Amino acid sequence: MCGIAMRVISAGVLLVGLLAAPSLKAQIPTTLTDKIYKGNGSINLLTDVNAASLQQYLTSSGGLLLGIDVNENEAGNETRDSLGLAIKQLELVIRTTAGTFSFNDFFTSTTAMIREAGAAGPTEFYTAFGRSGSSQITGGTDGFNLGQFDDVIRLRNVAFQGTLLSASLNVTFVTTADAKTQGNETFFDFSGGFEDFALLSQRDAALLEAANLGVAAAPSGVTYAAAAPTVTLAATTVPTTTVAATTTTPTAPAAPGAPVPPLVLLLAMGAVVSWKFKKHAQN
């Protein structure tokens, strides 16, 4: 009987441990592990977010809000305060129990006329601006360092059937013409470095969008058009945004909450059973 009591206590402790253990997959917002290298690549979204959470995010928002870290060399006419690149393609490919779906309706808040390598004339592309180092953007989601990212890309009109099984993001940047001038082709090229991405909440996307990192500091000779923001919130709900060259100090983890009452009761019952059987054995 003492063995039964010990098994009751062990089961309670095990259940507490399982519920207290951190999730194996981060929730949104989150930085994505896969990066884009040398201008093109694929990102497996389920590396960092579980399928159920991603499906809920896509269903509720109708698309993706992506943060991008523009990680370009300060060469040519790019500077520490203003970097840029142009996006040729961004495609979300989803496989579900109902089939395979693909979506490529993306946009950013700026565009530019850029001559692609091999093209006779310039074409309008969506662009991303940024700056070197991290920026301190206050008011973001706790536990997520929004200051690591520079700009927002929105993928919209995402709708599908079935249960999500896999999701990948295919990204291609524009390979610009080899221009000797200090214009768009030099500024919006990519240097072959790693570009980081993140899945953003609407609140964080609005904060990052409002910061306009690198836009005002664009060098002379670079021309671009500003479009409507990719995402906005009511003015009363958007906290003050500040931009600095310092790295954001990590937020201390929140203190663990109180145990769920049923678990406490289970442990208490196990302890009582153990005490009763111990007392019976002594008598």
Buried (B, 14 or more C-beta within 10 A) or exposed (E): EEEEBBEBBEEBBEBBEEEEEEEEBBBBBBBBEBBBEEBBBEBEBBEBBBBEBBBEBBEEBEBBBBBBBBBBEBEBBBBEBBBBBBBBEBBBBBBBEEEEBEBEEBBBBBBBBBBBEEEEEBEEBBBBBBBBEBBBBBBBBEBBBBBBBBBBBBBBEBEBEBEBBEBBBBBBBBBBBEBEEBBBBBBBBBBEBEBBBBBBBBBBBBBBBBBBBBBEBBBEEBEBEEEEBBBEBEEEEBBEBEBEEEEBEEEEEEEEEEBEEEBEEBBEBBBEBBEEBEEEEEE
